[in-house]
Amino acid sequence: MRYLLSIAIVFLSLISCATDTEQMNLTGTVKGLKKGTLLLQKFEDTLLVTVDSVIVDGSSDFSFSEKVKSPEIYYLYVRLKDGTLRDDRIAFFAENGPMNIQTNLKNFGSAAVVKGSENDSILRDFEKLRQRYVAKNLEFIEQRFKNGKVNNDSLEMDLNRKQETLIKSKYFTTINFALNNKDYEVAPYLVLSEAYSSNVKYLDTVYNALSSKIKNSKYGKELESFIELRKKSDTIL
């Protein structure tokens, strides 16, 4: 009897472990949030839809369980108790398995710390690279604003060249980053979101480097379709 009981416990444990990895078990805390609603959202086609919601009443902790068909970007929003939907949101790369998000109400989006997703970790490494280009572009915008007051044509042309070079550099950085992380779903996502205007041959290079698993992911399929459209439109032009 004891033997049969032990077998049953082991069997149930195995089922439990399998279940844990077959869906995203998202837990977390929003410090400072006492009353309100947390909305878990994602894009379906071109629409941002709410896939689940949790009412917060007293405790700042939350949890969601969601089967993620293919690792993709999800969003976490806060609706305050007066019905106001906060402008900032947390965008994160969702994967099946345990995930955790820690943040606070004051800096909801910017203070978020996400754990449990390899794709999200890689995405946040890329974000650090991207911010360098954002900062440099802001410098050019500031220079252009100042130049508008003196109307210097040669300086304007120089700024245009520098911005074009910056954009190309950003594209090459994105492509190389995607190639270096070709075994993750974040690779086709970055190409689609950050380098879609680069030469189609570079998009092809990334897509051809992907494994069958990544090619069959949500963003892998979207990248394939996008490349086909680009090739058709480039031919027409």
C-alpha positions as CSV (number, residue, x, y, z in Angstrom):
1,M,0.0,0.0,0.0
2,R,2.8,2.4,0.9
3,Y,4.6,1.5,-2.3
4,L,1.5,2.3,-4.4
5,L,1.1,5.6,-2.5
6,S,4.7,6.5,-3.2
7,I,4.3,5.8,-6.9
8,A,1.1,8.0,-6.9
9,I,2.9,10.9,-5.3
10,V,5.8,10.7,-7.7
11,F,3.4,10.5,-10.7
12,L,1.5,13.5,-9.5
13,S,4.7,15.4,-9.0
14,L,5.8,14.7,-12.5
15,I,2.4,15.9,-13.8
16,S,2.8,19.1,-11.7
17,C,6.3,19.8,-13.1
18,A,5.1,19.3,-16.7
19,T,2.2,21.6,-16.1
20,D,4.5,24.3,-14.7
21,T,6.6,24.3,-17.9
22,E,3.6,24.2,-20.3
23,Q,2.2,27.5,-19.2
24,M,3.5,30.9,-18.0
25,N,3.1,31.2,-14.2
26,L,3.6,34.9,-13.7
27,T,3.9,36.3,-10.2
28,G,5.0,39.6,-8.9
29,T,4.5,42.7,-6.8
30,V,3.6,46.3,-7.5
31,K,4.7,48.2,-4.5
32,G,2.3,51.1,-3.6
33,L,-0.6,49.6,-5.4
34,K,-3.4,48.9,-2.9
35,K,-6.5,49.0,-5.0
36,G,-6.9,48.6,-8.8
37,T,-6.7,46.1,-11.6
38,L,-3.7,44.6,-13.4
39,L,-4.3,43.8,-17.1
40,L,-2.3,41.2,-19.0
41,Q,-2.4,42.0,-22.7
42,K,-0.9,41.1,-26.0
43,F,-1.4,41.8,-29.7
44,E,-3.7,39.6,-31.7
45,D,-3.2,40.6,-35.4
46,T,-3.1,44.4,-35.0
47,L,-5.3,44.7,-31.9
48,L,-4.1,44.9,-28.3
49,V,-6.4,42.6,-26.3
50,T,-6.7,41.7,-22.6
51,V,-6.1,38.0,-22.1
52,D,-6.5,38.2,-18.3
53,S,-7.0,40.6,-15.4
54,V,-6.4,40.5,-11.6
55,I,-8.1,42.8,-9.1
56,V,-5.8,44.2,-6.5
57,D,-7.4,44.9,-3.1
58,G,-5.0,45.3,-0.2
59,S,-2.2,43.1,-1.3
60,S,0.4,44.4,-3.8
61,D,1.1,40.8,-5.0
62,F,-0.4,39.4,-8.2
63,S,-0.3,36.2,-10.2
64,F,-1.4,35.1,-13.7
65,S,-1.4,31.7,-15.5
66,E,-1.4,31.9,-19.2
67,K,-0.4,29.3,-21.9
68,V,2.0,31.0,-24.2
69,K,1.8,29.3,-27.6
70,S,5.0,30.8,-28.8
71,P,7.3,33.2,-26.8
72,E,6.2,36.7,-27.6
73,I,5.8,40.2,-26.2
74,Y,3.1,40.7,-23.5
75,Y,2.1,43.9,-21.7
76,L,1.2,44.6,-18.1
77,Y,-1.1,47.6,-17.5
78,V,-2.5,49.2,-14.3
79,R,-6.1,50.5,-14.0
80,L,-6.4,52.5,-10.9
81,K,-9.3,52.3,-8.5
82,D,-10.9,55.4,-10.1
83,G,-10.8,53.7,-13.6
84,T,-7.8,55.6,-14.9
85,L,-5.5,53.5,-17.1
86,R,-1.9,54.4,-16.5
87,D,0.0,55.6,-19.6
88,D,3.2,53.6,-18.8
89,R,3.2,49.9,-19.2
90,I,5.5,46.9,-18.7
91,A,6.4,45.2,-22.0
92,F,8.1,41.8,-21.5
93,F,8.9,38.7,-23.5
94,A,6.6,36.0,-22.2
95,E,7.6,32.3,-22.0
96,N,6.1,29.2,-20.5
97,G,7.4,28.5,-17.1
98,P,7.7,30.5,-13.9
99,M,8.2,34.3,-14.4
100,N,8.4,37.1,-11.9
101,I,8.0,40.9,-12.2
102,Q,8.9,43.3,-9.4
103,T,8.0,47.0,-9.8
104,N,6.4,50.0,-8.0
105,L,3.3,52.1,-8.8
106,K,5.3,55.4,-9.1
107,N,7.7,54.2,-11.8
108,F,5.6,51.2,-13.0
109,G,7.2,50.7,-16.4
110,S,10.7,52.0,-15.9
111,A,11.3,50.3,-12.5
112,A,10.2,46.8,-13.7
113,V,12.6,43.9,-13.0
114,V,11.6,40.8,-15.0
115,K,13.0,37.3,-14.2
116,G,12.4,33.9,-15.7
117,S,12.6,34.6,-19.4
118,E,15.8,34.1,-21.4
119,N,14.3,36.0,-24.3
120,D,13.4,38.9,-22.1
121,S,16.9,39.0,-20.6
122,I,18.4,39.2,-24.1
123,L,15.9,41.9,-25.1
124,R,16.9,44.0,-22.2
125,D,20.6,43.6,-23.1
126,F,19.7,44.9,-26.6
127,E,17.7,47.8,-25.0
128,K,21.0,49.1,-23.4
129,L,22.6,49.1,-26.9
130,R,19.5,50.8,-28.4
131,Q,19.6,53.6,-25.8
132,R,23.0,54.7,-27.1
133,Y,21.5,55.4,-30.5
134,V,18.5,57.1,-29.0
135,A,20.8,59.4,-27.0
136,K,22.9,60.2,-30.0
137,N,19.9,61.0,-32.1
138,L,18.5,63.3,-29.4
139,E,21.8,65.2,-29.7
140,F,21.3,65.6,-33.4
141,I,17.8,66.8,-32.9
142,E,19.0,69.4,-30.4
143,Q,21.7,70.6,-32.8
144,R,19.1,70.8,-35.6
145,F,16.8,72.9,-33.4
146,K,19.7,75.3,-32.6
147,N,20.7,75.4,-36.2
148,G,17.1,76.5,-37.2
149,K,17.8,79.7,-35.4
150,V,20.9,80.6,-37.5
151,N,19.8,78.8,-40.7
152,N,23.1,77.2,-41.6
153,D,22.7,75.0,-44.7
154,S,26.1,73.4,-44.5
155,L,25.5,72.4,-40.9
156,E,22.0,71.1,-41.8
157,M,23.5,68.8,-44.5
158,D,26.2,67.6,-42.1
159,L,23.5,66.7,-39.5
160,N,21.5,64.8,-42.2
161,R,24.6,62.8,-43.1
162,K,25.3,62.0,-39.5
163,Q,21.7,60.9,-38.8
164,E,21.8,58.6,-41.9
165,T,25.0,57.1,-40.7
166,L,23.6,56.6,-37.2
167,I,20.5,54.8,-38.6
168,K,22.6,52.5,-40.7
169,S,24.8,51.7,-37.8
170,K,21.8,50.9,-35.7
171,Y,20.5,48.5,-38.3
172,F,23.9,46.7,-38.6
173,T,24.0,46.5,-34.8
174,T,20.5,45.0,-34.6
175,I,21.3,42.5,-37.4
176,N,24.5,41.4,-35.7
177,F,22.8,41.1,-32.3
178,A,20.0,39.0,-33.9
179,L,22.5,36.7,-35.5
180,N,24.4,36.3,-32.2
181,N,21.1,35.3,-30.6
182,K,19.6,33.3,-33.5
183,D,18.6,30.4,-31.2
184,Y,16.0,32.6,-29.5
185,E,12.6,34.0,-30.5
186,V,13.9,37.5,-29.7
187,A,16.1,37.4,-32.8
188,P,13.3,37.7,-35.5
189,Y,11.4,40.0,-33.2
190,L,14.2,42.5,-33.1
191,V,14.6,42.5,-36.8
192,L,10.9,43.1,-37.2
193,S,10.7,45.9,-34.6
194,E,14.1,47.6,-35.1
195,A,15.6,46.8,-38.5
196,Y,12.6,46.3,-40.8
197,S,13.8,49.1,-43.2
198,S,17.3,47.7,-43.7
199,N,18.3,46.0,-46.9
200,V,16.2,42.9,-47.5
201,K,19.3,40.8,-48.0
202,Y,20.2,41.4,-44.3
203,L,16.7,40.3,-43.2
204,D,17.2,37.2,-45.3
205,T,20.6,36.5,-43.7
206,V,19.0,36.5,-40.2
207,Y,16.0,34.4,-41.3
208,N,18.2,31.8,-43.0
209,A,20.4,31.5,-39.8
210,L,17.4,30.7,-37.6
211,S,16.7,27.1,-36.5
212,S,13.5,25.3,-37.6
213,K,12.1,25.9,-34.1
214,I,12.6,29.7,-34.3
215,K,11.4,29.8,-37.9
216,N,8.2,28.2,-36.8
217,S,7.7,30.6,-33.9
218,K,5.3,33.5,-34.0
219,Y,7.9,36.1,-34.9
220,G,9.8,33.7,-37.2
221,K,6.7,33.2,-39.3
222,E,6.0,37.0,-39.3
223,L,9.6,37.7,-40.4
224,E,9.2,35.2,-43.3
225,S,6.0,36.9,-44.4
226,F,7.5,40.3,-44.1
227,I,10.6,39.3,-46.2
228,E,8.3,38.0,-48.9
229,L,6.3,41.3,-49.0
230,R,9.6,43.3,-49.0
231,K,10.9,41.4,-52.0
232,K,7.7,41.9,-53.9
233,S,7.5,45.6,-53.1
234,D,11.3,46.1,-53.9
235,T,10.7,44.4,-57.3
236,I,7.8,46.7,-58.1
237,L,9.8,49.8,-57.2
